[in-house]
Amino acid sequence: MTDAKLKLLSFSGKTRILHLSWLAFFLCFFVWFNHAPLLGAIRETFGLTDQEVKALLILNVALTIPARIIVGMLVDKLGPRIMFAALLSISSVICFGFALADDYEQLALLRFLLGFVGAGFVVGIRLIAEWFPAREVGLAEGIYGGWGNFGSAAAALTLPTLAMLYGGENGWRYAIATTGAIALVYSFVFYFSARNTPKGSTYFKPKKTGAMEVTSKGDFILYVIMNLPLYGALAILTWKLGPGNLEMLGEAVVITLYGSLALIFLYQLFHIHRINKHVFEKPVPEIERYSFKQVAILNLAYFVTFGSELAVVSMLPLFFQDTFQLSAVMAGMLASGYAFMNLVSRPSGGLFSDKFGRRKTMLILLACLSLGYVLMSQIDAQWPLFLAVAVTMLCSFFVQAGEGAVFAMVPLIKRRLTGQIAGMTGAYGNVGAVVFLTVLSFVSPMAFFLTIAGAAVLTLVLVYFFMEEPRGAMVETLPDGTVQMIDVH
């Protein structure tokens, strides 16, 4: 499944950058989920309760929401080469700390900090957009995202065996430390091998930093509104860790965190106004405008696609185990098919977008994944097991192809803001996971799947009425004032 101009067996030019990038992202996910297949050994070492294990799972994704926003800003300012190298090297140190932890408090803190490596996705989105033209960027971003996402599955497949080979009660520590060592070595490989842009190209940076630039009063209001769910998701996580739930945090700490989130939002609001107050003073020239509405719709599409993927991957093994009375090992193997589809589904979504149009592809994939989740809601013990697995994998294809379609469009909105747009869109994927998993804690799996289907239908309606097909060119201005047109179709 390759474009004639995208020779995947090559290791030169833009294809070289693609391989360097997806492998860096693969290692981000490899490190991010290195604890999941070793939780049994970790639980035994520290004598953890089920509640403490669940808290570790929540902490692992909590920091990724703000991290993707922050890294999106930094990659636009500093460039992908520095950011990927820095992210991998810093995360390797945190990974070593997790492997050496002496008590649960250290485990929890370091797991929370390791959520930052999940922001690595944003870096490659900007880098790939710099190297590939619009007619190929969907496929390239799909390969980057799909092959990189496989890092979590690779961790599940290899780390238990690696821990066994190391042997002893500390085998899991050596296995996790090994992932950190690989990330550290590759951070140097990436730094000395990658370039931000092709030779002779300009790396466009935001005019101001601290918040995303918008170009109209309406977009300013929409931008503020779209920030609210990011803080809402963090508030939900705080609630889940607080009294009456996982009881990881005391009431005083929870109240302090709620207050901190409110203050951070007000601080963010201050920066949004500081960066964009000019839109209230005089109209932005038409040639420099972009539609933030496009960003908002992509955020919601990723909320449904990647958000549901993270949520379903988290619950699917137990769902199969309970529904069909399977062993934990068999249920895990069958459920892993959902994540394995990433290898082909994300690239397919990007390729379809390149060939048949961004908006049309998004509409078709959202319709198909909503039907897929409706079918999954009907799975029960009366179904043949092979049919349940087949429906699950079919649904996952459309979900992950939808993710590829989202990021086939992200780089075509405003080049100098690509990192920030990717960061916000990526963060919405994590918000979706938090929301859907919270829904699951209150309802049956059937209602859970139907909730996702309903959210997908609502997003489909918004795409149909409000999404615009990228056409013509986006405009960027060189430091000397020269205007450059970048083709988006």
N, C-alpha and C positions, 0 to 999 in steps of 0.2 A: 504494500500500500504506500507507494511513493510517488511524488510528483516528478515529472521528467526533469525538472530543474533542481530537484532536491535529492542528491545522490547520497543516501544514508551510509553507504560503505566508504565514502570518502572521509578524509580527515584533514581537509584544507578549507580555507576561506570560511564562508558562513556555516557550512556543515560542521566544521571543527568547533566553532563557537557553540553550535547546538549541542554537540556531544559533551563538551566541557560543562555546559549549563545544566543539562538534565542530570548528569552525574553528580554535580554539586547539590542539586535539589534532592536527588535520590538519597544522598548522605544526610541531608537535613532531616528527611523523614525516617531514615534508618536510625539516627540518633534520637529523634523525637519519640519514637515508639519502641525504643530498645528495652523498656521495662515490661511491656505488655506480655510477651511470651515467657517472661521470667518471674511473673508475679507470684507463682506458687512457691518458688524458692525464697523470694524476698519475704513473703508472708511467714514462711517457716523460720527464717533467720531472726525476724524481729517479733514473732508472735502476734502478728497483726489481726485485728478483728475485721469482719466483713465491711463495717462502716469505714474503717481506716483505709482499706483497699479502695473502696468507692471514692473516698476523698482524694486519693492519689490520682485516680482517673480524671476527676473533675479539675484538680489543680493542673494537670498536664495540658489542658486546653485553655485555661483561664487567661494566661498572659498573652496568648496568641492574638486575641482580639485587638488590644491596644498596640501590640508589637507590629502588626501588619500596617497599621496607620503610621507609626513612627518610622519603620523601615522604608515605607513608601516615600516619605518625605526625604529621608536620608539618601536613598538611592538616586532620586532626582537631583539632589544637590552634589553628592560625592561621586556617583557613578557605580555601576554594578561590580566592576572589578574589585574595588576596595571593599565594598559592602559584603559580597559573597565570602571573600577571604576572611574578613573580620568576623562575620557571623559564625563561620565554621570553626575558627580558632577559639573564639570566646566560648562557644558552646562546648567545645572539647574539654576546656578547663572545668566547666560546670559538670560535665559528664563524669570526669575523673572524681569530682567531689561526691557525686551521687554514688559512685562505686565504692567510695571509702567511708560512707556515712556510718555513724555509730549508733544513732537512735532515730526514732520515727520523726521527730521534729526536723532533723537535718534532711531526712528523706523527703519530707513534705516541701520544705523550703526549696531544695534543689530541683525537685520535680516541677515546682511552680516556675522557677527560673528557666528551666529547659524548654518551657513553652515558647520562649523567644525564638528558638531555632525554627519553629513552624512558619515564621515570617519569611524564610528563605525563598518561598514561592514567588513573592513579589519582585525580588531582585531579577530573576531570570526573565520575567515577563517584559521588563523594560529592556533588558539586554537583547532578547530575541527580536523585539520590535525595531531595534536599531539596525539589525543585520539583515532582516528579511523584508522584501517588498510586500505591499498589501495583498497581492494575489497569492502569496505563499504563506503569509504570517499565521493564518488560522491553523494550517497543518503543522507548521513549525511549533507554534505554541501548544498545540494538542500533544505532539510528541514529547515536548518538554514537560508538560504537566502530567501526562499519563505515565510515561516511563519513570519520572521522578517520584510520583505517588506510590509506585511499586516498592519504594524503600520500606514502607511499613510491612508489606507482605514478605519482603526479603528478610526483615528482622524476625518475623514470626517463623520463617522456614529455617533459618540458620542459627539463631542465637541459642535455642535450647540444646542443639547438638554441640555447639562450641563450648557451652558451659559444661556439658558432660565430658568433653575431651579434656578440659582443664581439670575437672574432677574436684572432689572435696566440697565442703560446705561453702567455700568461697568461689566456686566456679562461676556463679552468676556475676560476681564482682569483676572477675577477670574478663568475662565476655562483654560486659558493659564498658569497661575501660578500653577494651579493644576497639569498640566503635568510636570512642573518643579519639584514640590514637590515629585511626584511619582518617577521621575528619580533620585532625590537626595537620597531618601530612598533606592531605589534598588541598587544604587552604593555601599552602605555599605553591602547590602545582598550579592551582587556578590563578593565583595572583601573577605568577610569572608567565602564564600561557595565554591568558585572555586579554582582549582589548574591548574598550567600551563601544567603539564604533569602527566601521571599515575605514581604511586609510583615506584621508581627505574629507571625511564627513564631520559635521559639527554635532557635538553633544549638547542639545538644548537644555538649559536649566531654568527652573522657575524664577520669575523676577523677584519674588519675595518668598520667605519660608516661614513656617509656623501654622499654616492652614492652606487648603486648596484655593486657588484663584477661581472666581466665578465672574461672569460677564454681564449679568443683569440683576435687577432687584428681585425678580421672581426666582431666579436661580439661587440668590442669597438665602431667601426664605426656605426654599426646598433643601438647600445644603444643611441649614440648621436643623430642620425637621429630620433629615436622614441621619444625623449624628445621634439622635435620641435613642434609637434601638441599640446602639453600641454600648451605651451606658446602662440601658435597661437589662441587657444580657449579663453584664457584670454584676448588676444588682441581684439578678436571679441566682447567679452562682454564689454570691454572698449569702443569700437566703438559704440555699441548699446546704451550705456548710455550717449554718447557724443552729441555734436551739430549735428543737422540734423536728429537725431533719437529721443531718449527719452528725450534728453536735461537735463539729471540729472547732468551731469558734464560739466564744462566749457572747452574751447579749451586748456587753459594753463594746466589744471589738466589732460586732456587726453594725451597731449604731455608728461607730466611728468610721467604718468603711462606707456606709451609706452617705454620711456627711462629706467624706473625702471625694466620693464620686460626684456629688452635687457641686463641690468647689472646683473640681477638675473640669466639669462641664462648663461652668461659668468662665473659667480661665480659657478654655477652648473657644467659647463664644466671643471673648474679648479679642483673641487672635483672629478669628474669622472676620470680625468687624475691622480690625486693624489692617488686614491684608486687602479687604474688599470694600472699604468705605468709599472708594472712588466711584463705585457704581451708583451711589446715591447723589453724587455731585455732578456727574456728566455722563452721557451714554458712552459705552465702549464702542469704538469704531467697528462697523459690521464685519470687516475683514478679520478682526482679531477674536470674534465671538465663537463660542461653542455652546452646545446645549447640555446643561447639567442634568436635564431630564433623562438623557441617554444613560448617564452614570447611575441615576436612581433606579432605572428599570433593570440595568445589568446587576445592580446590587440585589434586587429582589429575585432575579432569575438565579443568582448564585446561592442566595438564601435557600431556595427550593431545591436546587440540584446538589451542590456540595454539602449543604446543611443536612439534607436528607440522607446523603451517602454516609456521612460521619455517624449520624444517629442510627441508621439501619445496621451498619457494620458493628456498632456497639451492642445491639440487641439480638442480631440474627442467630448467632450460635445457640443462645439459650432458647430462642423461639423454636428452632428446629429440634433441639433436645427435648423440650417439653411437649411439643406438638406430636412428634413421631416416636417418642420414647427411645431416643438414641443415646449412645454414650457421648461423653463430652468430647472425646477425640474425633469421633465420626461427625458429630454436629459441627465442630470447628472446621473440619476439612470441607464439608459441604458448603458452609457459609463463606469460606474463603474465596469461592468462585465469584462472589459479588465484587471483591476488591481486584481479583485477577483481570476482570474485564477492562480495567484501566489501560492495559497495554495496547488495546486496539480501539476502545470506544472513544477516549478523549481525542486521539488523532483523527478518528473518523468524523467527529463533530466539527473539528477545525477544517478538515478537508471539504466536508459538505458545505460549510459556510463560504469557503473560498470559491467553490464551484457553482453553487446554486443561490447564493445571496444570504446575507446575515439574518435578516428579519424572517424570511421564509423558513430557513432552517430552524431558527429558534421556535417559531410557532409549531412546526411539525414535531420537534423533539419534546416540547412541553406537553403537547396533546398526547403523545405516545407514552411519556413517563407517567402522566396522570392516569391513563388507562392501565398501565403496568401496576401502579400502586392499588388501584381498585381490584385488579385480579389478585394481588398479594393479600388483600384484606379478606379474600374468600378462602384462603388456604386453611384447611383443618385436617384432622387425623384421617378423614375419609379419602383424601387425595392420595394418588400414587406418589411416592417420594420423588421419583425421577421427574414427574410433572411439576411438583412444587419447586424443585431446584431449577428446572428449565424456565419457569415463569420468573423466578427471582433473578436469574442471569439475564433474561431478556429485558426485564425492567431496569437492571443495573446498566445495561448497554445504553439505553436512552437517557438515563440519569447522567452518566459520565460523558456521553456525547454532548449533552446539554452544557456541561461544564466547559467542554472544548469550544462549543459555539459562543459561550459568554466571552471567553478570553481570545476568541478570534476577532472580537469587536473592540475590546478594551484598548488595544494600541492604536485604534483608528479615530479616537476622539480628539485628543490634544497631546501631541508628542511630548512636550516638555513636562506634562503632568502625568505621564503614563504610570510612573511608580506610585504616585498618590492615588490615582484612580484604581490601579490594581490592588493597592493596599486596602482601600475602603471596600472594594468588591470582595476581596478575599476575606476580610474581617466579617462581612455579612454571611459568608459561608459558615463561619464558626458561630455566629449569632443564631443561624438556623438550627445548627446542631443542638445548641443550648435550649432553644424553644421547643424543638421536637422531642428531645429527651425529657424535658420537663412535662410535656403533654403525656408522654408514655408513662410517667410515674403516677398518673391519675387515671388512665384509661386502659382498655384492653388493646392487644396488638392490632385487632381489626380496626378499632377506632383510630389508632395511631396511624395506620397506613391510609385510612380514608382522610384523615386530617392533612397529611402530606398531599394527597391527590387534590383536595379542595384548594390548598395553597397554590398548587401548580396551575389549576384552572383559573384562579384569580390573576395570577401572574401572566398567563396566556392572554387574558382579556386586556391587561395593561399593555403588553407587547403589541397586540393587534391595533389598539387605538393610538398609542403614543410613541412607539419606537419608530425611528426613521432609518432607512437604509443608508449607510455611509456612501456619499457620492462626491465626485470632484476631488478636492484637495484640502488638507488642513494647512493653515498658515503659521509659520514660525518666523521670528525676526532674529537675525544674526546680531552679535554685539556691535557691529558697525552700522546697524540700522537697515541693512539689506534684508529684503523680504524673501523667504524661501517657501516654495509650495511643495508639499509632500502628498503624493498620490495616495488615495484611500480606496481605490476600487480596482 
